[in-house]
Amino acid sequence: MRQHLLARTGPTIGAAGVPGNPAESLLIEALTGTADDLPRMRFGAPPLPKADIVMIENWIRKGANDN
């Protein structure tokens, strides 16, 4: 539950995911490398495949439910 809350509120820099709006989600910005103040996620490893990022975008678009 704590991780789900952090995803919605963010620890210090804002929400990692904005339910219903992947374009405003820091998680998507970090995964795609478009965040101004965050490195691309999977630092030191290959980026996630586009298909995986699209799946996460769709999950956020549908409300980012944890069930």
Secondary structure, DSSP 8 states (H G I E B T S, - for coil): -HHHHHHHH-SSS--S--TT-GGG-HHHHHHHT--SSS--SSTTS----HHHHHHHHHHHHTT----
